[in-house]
Amino acid sequence: MKVEFVKAASEAAIVVVFVHEDRVMTPAAKAYDRKTKGALARAIGAGRFTGAKGQTLALTAPAGVDNPQILAVGLGAKEKTIADLVLEAAAGAAYHAGAKSGFTAIAYETEGLSADQAARIGFAARLASYRFDRYRTTEKPEAKPSIATVQVITDAAPAARKAYGPLSAVADGVEFTRDLVSEPANVLYPEEFAKRCKALEKLGLQVEVLTEAQMAKLGMRTLLAVGQGSSKESRLVVMKWMGGAKTAAPVAFVGKGVCFDSGGLSLKPPGAMEDMKWDMGGGGAVAGLMCALAGRKAKTNVVGVIGLVENMPDGNAQRPGDVVVTMSGQTVEVLNTDAEGRLVLADALWYTQGRFKPRFMVDLATLTGAMIVALGNDFAGIFSNNDELSDAILAASAATGERTWRMPLPDDYDRLIETPIADVKNTSGPAGGSITAALFLRKFVNNTPWAHLDIAPVAWKKDSKVPTVPDGATGFGVRLLDRLVADKFEG
C-alpha cells in the first residue's frame, strides 16, 4: 500500500470527507457540498446516514467535481479535538468501503485537521489495508481490493510526511507480526522464524540465535523439553536495539513462540488444533515490536527474547508426570504437556533477567484458554508484580485501543501449583487457570519489575469489529508496547 501526502487528489480517486453526528459536516465536507451544489448535503439528509461512528455514504459521479465518488464517513459526536482512535476508525471504515470499488486510489480530505492527524489517517488506512493472501491462487479479481494508493490531502504535506515516518515504522512492525502469525506451521517453524528475525538486522538490530546445543549448555532444560517431541529443532532468539546511552539498562520483552501446539502427549482434540499455528503470537508480537522500535530509531535500549519450539507427540516427547529442571534450578512436575508455554517462558524469563538486568520485563503469550473465559475475546489480561508498570501498560492500552485489563495475582493461590514431588507443577486445574499460570511465571523473574500479558483472546480474530484490525492475525501488542516505550522510556 502506497501512502502519499498531497495538496490535491488525483482525478481517479475516491474522495473521503468526514461528517459528525447529527449530519454536522466538517470544513472539507462543506467544501465538497458547495462544489456539488448541495448534492452531498441532500444525499446525507435523504437516508439513514447521520454521521455516527463508522457509517459511510457514497455519492457516485457527482456533478461539479472530477472525482468519480465522494465518500462521507461518520466521526460520531463533535468534540473540540477529534481523538486519534476515532479518526483511525473512520479512516479504516472509509478504506473498507472503497477497497473493492474498482478504483485504484482513495483520497482523504483533511481540511481543518493538523499535520499529525493527517499522518494518523495514512497510518490507519495502511493498517486497514492489510491482507494475508499469498497462498490464494484462484481468487477472482473482483474479490480482491483494487485500492493501491492512499492519498492524504493536506496543505501541510511536509509536516504530515514527517509525522508519518514513525507511524509507518510501527505499521511495518504490526504487518511483520501479522505475517508471522498468519503463516502455516509447515512454513514457519522455529528455525524459519529465527531466520526472519535475523533478517531484521538490516534495520540496525543485533540478533543472536541460540541453538539447542547452546541452550542445553545454559541449562534451559524446560524449554528444550517442550520441543523434544518435534523433528524441528528449538531456538532462542535474542534481539537488541541499543538506541539509548551505552550504560543504560535496557527494557526487555519476552515472547512465547510455540510455532505449533498439538498439546504434546496431552493431545488436543482435532478442532482445537486447527488454529494452533498462532500459538506463537506472543513471540510474533515481540519480533514486530523490535522491528517497529528499530524502524523509528527509538531512543532507548530494548531487548527482545523469543523462545521458539514446536510441541509435538512423538516417542521422544515429554510425558505427563515428568520432572524437569529449569535454568533457575527450580524443578517442575509436568502434569499436562499442553500447558507448555509457561515452560518455554520459565527459561526465557530467567535468562533475560539474569543476562540483561533489565529495568523491567514484559512477557507476551497466548497462554491460557481460561483468559478467554474470563475476559471474552477483546481484552488481554495483565498480571504484574509492579503497580507502576501495570498502570503504564493500561495507559498505553487506552491510547492505542489495544485493550487490556489487570487481573489479580494473589500469593495464597501459590498453593494451587504446589506438588509433593517437585518445586512446582505446571498446571492447577480449571479454577483460576490464568492466575496460576501467571503465578508460575512469577517464580522466574526474581525481583525484576515484570508484567505478563496473556493475549490468548486477542492475538487472532474471527469477527473483528475494529476497521484497522483484520480477521485473522491482529498484530496485538506491537502498538501497545511501542507506546509504552515511547511514553515511559524515551525522551
C-alpha positions in Angstrom: 0.0 0.0 0.0 1.4 3.4 -1.1 0.7 6.3 1.2 1.1 9.9 -0.2 0.6 13.3 1.3 -0.5 15.7 -1.4 -2.2 19.0 -1.9 -4.9 17.7 -4.3 -6.5 14.4 -5.1 -5.9 12.6 -8.4 -9.0 12.6 -10.6 -9.2 8.9 -10.4 -9.5 8.8 -6.6 -12.5 8.3 -4.3 -12.5 11.4 -2.1 -13.3 10.9 1.6 -14.9 13.6 3.7 -15.8 13.4 7.4 -19.2 14.1 9.0 -20.0 14.4 12.6 -23.1 13.0 14.4 -26.4 14.8 13.5 -25.1 15.3 10.0 -22.7 18.1 11.0 -20.2 18.4 8.1 -16.5 19.2 8.6 -14.9 22.0 6.6 -13.8 19.6 3.9 -17.3 18.1 3.6 -18.8 21.6 3.4 -16.4 22.5 0.6 -17.4 19.4 -1.4 -21.0 20.2 -0.8 -20.5 23.6 -2.3 -18.7 22.1 -5.3 -21.6 19.7 -5.9 -24.2 22.5 -5.4 -25.7 20.9 -2.3 -25.8 17.3 -3.7 -23.7 16.0 -0.8 -26.0 17.5 1.8 -29.1 16.2 0.0 -27.6 12.7 -0.1 -26.7 12.9 3.6 -30.2 14.1 4.6 -32.1 11.6 2.4 -31.3 8.4 4.2 -30.1 6.9 7.5 -26.6 8.3 7.4 -26.3 10.5 10.5 -22.5 10.8 10.9 -22.4 8.1 13.6 -19.0 6.4 14.1 -18.2 4.1 11.2 -21.1 5.0 9.0 -20.3 5.5 5.3 -22.3 7.0 2.4 -21.1 7.0 -1.2 -22.1 9.8 -3.7 -21.2 8.4 -7.1 -20.4 10.6 -10.2 -21.4 13.9 -8.6 -21.6 17.0 -10.7 -19.1 19.7 -10.0 -16.1 17.5 -9.3 -13.8 15.4 -11.4 -13.6 12.6 -8.9 -15.8 9.5 -9.5 -17.0 9.2 -6.0 -17.4 11.2 -2.8 -17.4 9.0 0.3 -18.8 10.5 3.5 -17.7 8.9 6.8 -19.1 9.3 10.3 -16.9 10.5 13.2 -19.6 10.5 15.8 -20.3 13.3 18.3 -18.5 16.6 17.6 -15.7 17.2 20.0 -13.2 20.1 20.4 -10.4 17.7 19.3 -11.0 14.5 17.3 -9.4 11.6 19.2 -6.8 9.6 17.4 -8.7 6.4 17.7 -11.9 7.9 16.4 -10.0 9.3 13.4 -8.3 5.9 12.8 -11.6 4.0 13.0 -13.2 6.4 10.5 -10.3 6.3 8.1 -10.3 2.5 8.3 -14.0 2.3 7.7 -13.6 4.5 4.6 -10.8 2.3 3.2 -13.0 -0.8 3.6 -16.0 1.0 1.9 -13.9 1.7 -1.1 -11.5 -1.2 -1.1 -13.3 -3.3 -3.8 -14.8 -0.5 -5.8 -12.5 -1.0 -8.8 -10.9 2.4 -8.2 -7.2 2.3 -7.6 -6.8 5.3 -5.2 -8.6 6.7 -2.2 -8.0 10.3 -1.1 -8.8 11.7 2.4 -9.6 15.4 2.6 -8.2 16.8 5.9 -9.0 20.5 5.8 -9.3 21.6 9.4 -7.1 18.8 10.7 -3.5 19.0 11.9 -0.5 17.5 10.2 -0.3 14.9 12.9 -3.9 14.0 12.3 -3.3 13.8 8.6 -0.4 11.4 9.3 -2.7 9.3 11.6 -5.2 8.9 8.7 -2.5 7.5 6.5 -1.4 5.1 9.3 -5.0 3.9 9.8 -5.6 3.3 6.1 -2.4 1.3 5.9 -3.4 -0.9 8.9 -6.9 -1.4 7.4 -5.5 -2.5 4.1 -3.6 -5.5 5.5 -4.4 -8.8 3.9 -2.6 -12.1 4.0 -3.3 -13.7 0.7 0.0 -15.2 -0.5 -1.4 -18.7 -0.8 -4.6 -17.8 -2.6 -4.2 -18.6 -6.3 -7.8 -18.9 -7.6 -9.4 -15.8 -6.1 -11.4 -13.8 -8.6 -10.2 -10.3 -9.4 -13.4 -8.7 -8.2 -12.9 -10.3 -4.8 -9.6 -8.5 -4.3 -9.1 -5.0 -3.1 -8.4 -2.6 -6.0 -7.1 0.3 -3.9 -3.3 0.6 -4.3 -2.7 4.2 -3.3 -3.8 6.2 -0.3 -3.6 10.0 -0.8 -3.9 12.3 2.2 -4.8 15.8 1.1 -3.2 18.5 3.3 -1.7 21.9 3.0 0.9 20.7 5.5 2.2 17.8 3.4 5.9 18.1 4.5 4.9 18.1 8.2 2.4 15.3 7.8 5.0 13.3 5.9 7.5 13.8 8.8 4.9 12.8 11.4 4.0 9.7 9.4 7.6 8.4 9.5 7.5 6.9 13.0 3.9 5.7 12.4 5.0 3.9 9.2 7.7 2.1 11.2 5.0 1.0 13.7 2.9 -0.2 10.8 5.9 -2.2 9.5 6.1 -3.9 12.9 2.4 -4.7 13.0 2.5 -6.1 9.5 5.6 -8.2 10.3 3.8 -9.7 13.3 0.6 -10.3 11.3 2.6 -12.1 8.6 4.4 -14.3 11.2 1.2 -15.2 13.0 -0.6 -15.9 9.7 2.0 -18.3 8.3 1.1 -22.0 8.5 3.3 -24.2 10.7 4.8 -26.1 7.8 6.3 -22.8 6.6 7.0 -21.1 9.9 8.8 -23.4 12.3 11.4 -22.3 14.9 14.4 -22.2 12.5 12.4 -20.2 9.9 11.0 -17.8 12.5 14.6 -17.2 13.7 15.7 -16.6 10.2 13.1 -13.9 9.6 14.1 -12.2 12.8 17.7 -12.3 11.7 16.8 -10.5 8.5 15.8 -7.5 10.7 19.5 -6.8 11.2 19.1 -4.6 8.1 17.3 -2.1 10.4 20.2 -1.9 12.8 19.1 -4.6 15.3 21.6 -7.0 16.8 20.1 -10.5 16.5 21.5 -13.7 18.1 20.1 -17.2 17.5 20.8 -19.8 20.1 20.8 -23.5 19.0 19.6 -26.4 21.1 23.2 -27.2 22.0 23.8 -23.7 23.2 20.6 -23.7 25.3 21.5 -27.1 26.8 24.8 -25.7 27.9 23.0 -22.8 29.5 20.6 -25.2 31.3 17.4 -24.4 29.5 16.1 -27.9 30.0 12.5 -26.9 30.5 12.3 -25.1 27.2 14.0 -27.9 25.4 11.7 -30.5 27.0 8.8 -28.9 25.2 10.4 -29.2 21.8 11.9 -32.7 22.2 8.9 -34.4 20.6 9.3 -32.4 17.4 11.5 -33.1 14.4 12.0 -29.3 14.2 14.8 -28.0 16.5 14.0 -25.4 19.1 15.7 -21.9 19.0 16.0 -18.9 21.3 16.2 -15.5 19.5 17.7 -12.5 21.2 17.1 -9.2 19.6 18.8 -6.0 20.8 18.2 -2.3 19.9 20.7 0.0 21.5 19.3 3.4 20.9 20.0 4.9 24.3 23.0 5.6 26.4 25.6 2.7 26.4 25.5 2.3 30.1 21.7 2.5 30.5 19.9 -0.8 31.5 17.5 -2.0 28.8 13.9 -2.7 29.0 13.0 -6.3 28.0 10.2 -8.1 26.2 9.9 -11.9 26.2 7.6 -13.8 23.8 6.2 -17.3 23.8 6.9 -18.7 20.3 5.2 -22.1 20.1 5.1 -22.4 16.3 2.6 -25.2 16.5 0.9 -26.7 19.6 -0.6 -30.2 19.3 -0.7 -30.4 23.1 2.0 -33.0 23.0 1.1 -36.3 24.6 -1.7 -34.4 26.4 -3.1 -34.2 22.8 -5.7 -31.6 21.9 -8.8 -32.7 20.1 -8.6 -32.1 16.3 -10.8 -29.0 16.3 -8.7 -27.3 19.0 -5.5 -27.9 16.9 -6.8 -26.2 13.7 -5.7 -22.7 14.8 -2.6 -23.6 16.7 -0.2 -22.1 14.2 -0.9 -18.8 16.1 0.3 -20.1 19.4 3.5 -18.1 18.7 1.5 -14.8 18.8 3.5 -13.5 21.8 6.8 -14.2 20.1 5.4 -12.6 16.9 4.5 -9.5 18.8 8.0 -9.2 20.3 9.5 -9.5 16.9 7.2 -6.9 15.4 7.8 -4.6 18.3 11.6 -4.8 17.8 11.0 -4.1 14.1 9.0 -1.0 15.0 11.4 0.3 17.5 14.4 -0.1 15.2 12.5 1.3 12.3 11.7 4.5 14.1 15.1 4.7 15.8 13.7 4.6 19.4 15.9 6.5 21.8 16.3 3.8 24.4 17.8 0.3 24.9 15.5 -2.6 24.3 15.9 -6.4 24.4 13.5 -8.9 22.9 13.8 -12.6 23.7 11.7 -15.3 22.0 11.6 -18.9 22.9 10.8 -20.9 19.8 9.5 -24.5 19.9 7.0 -27.0 18.4 5.0 -29.1 20.9 4.6 -32.5 19.2 3.8 -36.0 20.4 6.4 -38.4 19.2 8.1 -41.2 21.1 10.7 -38.8 22.4 8.1 -36.3 23.7 7.9 -35.4 27.4 5.3 -37.3 29.4 2.7 -36.2 31.9 4.4 -36.8 35.3 7.9 -36.0 34.1 10.0 -33.7 36.3 12.2 -31.2 34.5 14.9 -28.8 35.8 14.6 -25.2 34.8 17.6 -22.9 34.1 16.9 -21.3 37.5 17.4 -24.7 39.2 13.8 -25.0 40.3 12.1 -28.2 39.4 8.8 -28.6 37.6 6.4 -31.6 37.6 4.8 -31.6 34.1 1.3 -32.8 34.7 -0.1 -31.6 31.4 2.1 -31.3 28.3 -0.4 -28.9 26.8 0.5 -26.3 29.5 3.8 -25.9 27.6 4.0 -22.1 27.1 4.8 -21.4 30.7 7.7 -24.0 30.5 9.2 -22.1 27.5 8.8 -18.8 29.2 10.3 -20.0 32.5 13.7 -20.4 31.0 13.4 -17.4 28.7 12.4 -15.1 31.5 15.2 -16.4 33.8 17.8 -16.0 31.0 16.6 -12.4 30.3 16.6 -11.2 33.8 20.0 -12.8 34.6 21.8 -11.7 31.4 20.4 -8.2 30.8 19.4 -7.0 34.3 16.5 -5.1 32.7 14.7 -2.1 34.2 11.5 -4.2 33.7 10.3 -7.2 31.8 7.0 -7.8 29.9 6.2 -11.2 28.6 3.5 -11.9 26.0 1.9 -15.2 25.4 -1.2 -16.9 24.1 -1.0 -18.7 27.4 -4.5 -19.9 28.5 -7.9 -20.6 27.2 -9.1 -19.5 30.7 -8.2 -16.0 29.8 -10.8 -16.1 27.1 -13.3 -17.4 29.6 -12.5 -14.6 32.0 -12.3 -11.6 29.6 -14.0 -12.6 26.4 -12.4 -12.0 23.0 -11.5 -8.3 23.2 -9.2 -7.9 26.2 -5.7 -9.2 27.1 -5.1 -9.9 30.8 -2.3 -8.1 32.7 -0.7 -9.8 35.6 2.1 -7.8 37.3 4.3 -7.5 40.4 4.6 -3.8 39.9 1.8 -1.2 40.0 3.7 1.5 38.2 4.4 -0.8 35.2 0.9 -2.1 35.2 -0.5 1.4 35.2 1.8 2.4 32.3 0.6 -0.5 30.3 -3.1 0.4 31.0 -2.4 4.0 29.9 -0.7 2.8 26.6 -3.7 0.4 26.1 -6.2 3.3 26.3 -4.1 5.4 23.9 -3.7 2.6 21.2 -7.0 0.8 21.5 -5.3 -2.5 22.3 -7.5 -3.3 25.3 -6.1 -4.8 28.5 -7.5 -5.5 32.0 -5.4 -6.0 35.1 -6.0 -9.4 36.9 -5.2 -10.4 40.5 -2.0 -12.2 41.4 -2.8 -13.4 45.0 0.1 -15.0 46.9 -2.2 -17.5 48.6 -3.0 -19.1 45.2 0.5 -20.4 45.1 -0.8 -23.4 47.0 -2.7 -24.4 43.8 0.6 -25.2 42.0 2.3 -26.9 44.8 3.3 -30.6 44.4 5.0 -33.1 46.7 7.4 -34.3 44.1 8.9 -31.0 42.8 9.2 -27.3 43.5 6.1 -26.5 41.4 3.7 -28.2 39.0 2.8 -26.7 35.6 -1.0 -26.8 35.9 -3.6 -26.5 38.6 -6.9 -27.5 37.0 -9.6 -25.2 35.6 -10.2 -22.9 38.6 -8.2 -19.6 38.2 -6.1 -21.2 35.4 -4.8 -17.8 34.0 -3.9 -16.7 37.5 -2.0 -19.8 38.4 -0.2 -19.7 35.1 1.0 -16.2 35.9 2.0 -17.2 39.4 4.1 -20.0 37.8 5.9 -17.4 35.7 6.5 -15.1 38.6 8.8 -17.7 40.1 11.3 -17.0 37.3 11.5 -13.2 37.3 13.3 -12.7 40.7 12.8 -9.1 41.9 12.6 -7.6 38.4 9.6 -5.4 37.8 7.5 -7.6 35.5 4.2 -7.9 33.7 2.7 -10.9 32.0 0.2 -10.2 29.1 -2.0 -13.2 28.4 -3.0 -12.4 24.8 -4.9 -15.6 24.0 -8.2 -13.7 23.5 -6.7 -11.1 21.1 -3.9 -12.5 19.0 -6.3 -13.9 16.4 -9.8 -12.7 15.5 -12.6 -14.3 13.7 -15.0 -11.4 13.9 -13.0 -8.2 14.2 -15.2 -5.1 14.7 -12.2 -2.7 14.5 -11.7 -1.3 11.0 -7.9 -1.2 11.4 -7.7 -4.8 12.7 -8.3 -7.7 10.3 -9.9 -11.0 10.9 -7.0 -13.5 11.5 -3.7 -12.3 12.9 -4.2 -8.9 14.7 -0.6 -8.0 15.5 -1.8 -7.2 19.0 0.9 -5.9 21.3 3.1 -4.0 18.8 1.3 -0.7 19.1 0.6 -1.2 22.8 4.3 -1.8 23.8 5.7 0.7 21.3 3.6 3.3 23.0 4.7 2.1 26.5 8.3 2.5 25.4 7.7 5.9 23.9 5.8 7.3 26.8 7.9 5.9 29.7 11.4 5.3 28.5 12.2 7.8 25.8 12.9 11.5 25.9 
